[in-house]
Amino acid sequence: MGLEGRSGCMRFRLLLLLLVLTAALVPAAGAGAADSHAPKGARLDWLPSDEWVMSAWMPFDESRLDAVVKTDHDELVSWLDDHRTLLQLAKAHGVRGSTAQLAHALVAPRLAHVRPAMRPVLERRARTMLTQAHLSRHVVFHVFHTPAIPSAARGIFGVSPSRFRTLRDRAMTPIAIGAAGGRSAAHVRGALWSLLVARAARGVAVGAMSRAEADHLLAEQKEQLPVYIGRAFRTPEQQIAFLCRVR
């Protein structure tokens, strides 16, 4: 990271710490978001609030991504680092075609199975996945990073959404947050799983992802859920350190 990047990151640390102290909802300026679609002055970890992004509803099947880009899950783990895009990966593998052509190839198997109005939406989302590194990494891997969880905090954890966020920012685990709300670990796990199943069903119902991809997403969530509920959330300070780490 160069001098200018360090300076921006230091400003970001100071501003975000101020936000934590004042609970203000003002984006940190001068840090520079990872993706080109981010608005000017957005945080390093900025993502659009679109439901498909926040819910990890991939517009194409991951198996289709593997076939078109000539990759696999293990390579995606190492490649998607918030800076390298799926489009760059395709080019590195000698895949020819424009962004629009590759986006069409990714969603082509789905187009006959969704309503006509959804077809350009899927192609647009596929283009976004190809060109936005942080967003695509979030959708592919961050399968629990959804505002649907804090929104459903009363039913899952027995606390209000605002109380959930407060306890989360204290580096508590989902199990510990549930205990604070009088909910057992078994209840937290079961309620979270029910929420995830319902979110996947909604994604399929609106045409945002295929049933096969929904099953793939649920399989990943089910495998990772025991670890997720026992792992402490990052504090705001830890999140700042993570975002501003040397890369």
Helices and strands as residue ranges (DSSP letters): H 3-22, H 51-54, H 62-69, H 73-79, H 86-92, H 99-111, H 118-131, H 133-141, H 148-151, H 153-157, H 161-168, H 174-180, H 185-205, H 211-230, H 236-243
